[in-house]
C-alpha cells in the first residue's frame, strides 16, 4: 500500500499528455500536481485546492469511522 502511494507521483512523469483533471482526485498525486504548479509560478485556482483538500478530508473521515467501528466491535466481544 505504501509503495503504491509512493509511486503515484511517477504518473505525472510518465504521462505524455500532461496533467489530467483526475489527478486532483488522488491525494498524493494532487499534492504533486499542485506543488508542480507552484514551482512553475502558476496561479492556483481555489477550486483545485478545495477539491484536493476535500478528498483528503473525506478519506480521513472514512478512516476514522472505520477504526471507530472496528474498536467498538472489538470492545464488545
N, C-alpha and C positions, 0 to 999 in steps of 0.2 A: 504494500500500500504506500509506504513512504517512498519507495523507489519510483512508483508511478507518478506521485506528486512532484518528486524532484525532477523528473524528466519532462514534465509538461511544458516548461519554457522552451524546450527544443522544438516544439511545434512551430513557433514563430521563426526559428532559424531555417528549418527545412521547408516551410511553406513558401512557395514561389509567388503566390498570389497576393501576399501582403497580409494585413490584418483583416480578420473577418469579424462580423458582429457577434458571433457566438463565442469569441474569445473572452468577452466580458462576463459570460455566464459561468465560467470555470474560475474559481478563486485564485489559484496560483498563476494561471495564465493571464487573468485580468490584472493582477499586480504587475506582471512583467510587461504587459501591453501598455498600461498606464504609465509605468516608470519609463518605458522607452519613449513615450510621447513627451514626458517631462524633460528627459535628457536631450531630445531633439529641439526643445524650445517651443513646442506647440502648446496651444491653449487646451486645457482640459475641460470638456463640456461637463457641467454638473450632472447631467443625466447619466453619463457613463460612470462617474464616480459613485453616484447614488445606486446605480444598478449593481456594481461590483460590491459595494458595502451591504446592500440589501440581501444579495445572495449569501454573503458570508454570515450575516446576522440570522438568516433563515436556517442555514446549515448548523450554526451554533445552537439555536433554539431547539432544533430537531435532535441534536446530540444530547442536550441537557434533558429533554423529555425522555429519550430512550434510556439514559443512565438512571434517571429517577424511577422510571417504571421497573427497570431491572433490579435496582436496590430495594424497592418496595416489595417486589415478589420474593426476593431472597430473604428479606427480614420476616416475612410471614411464614416461611417454611419451618 
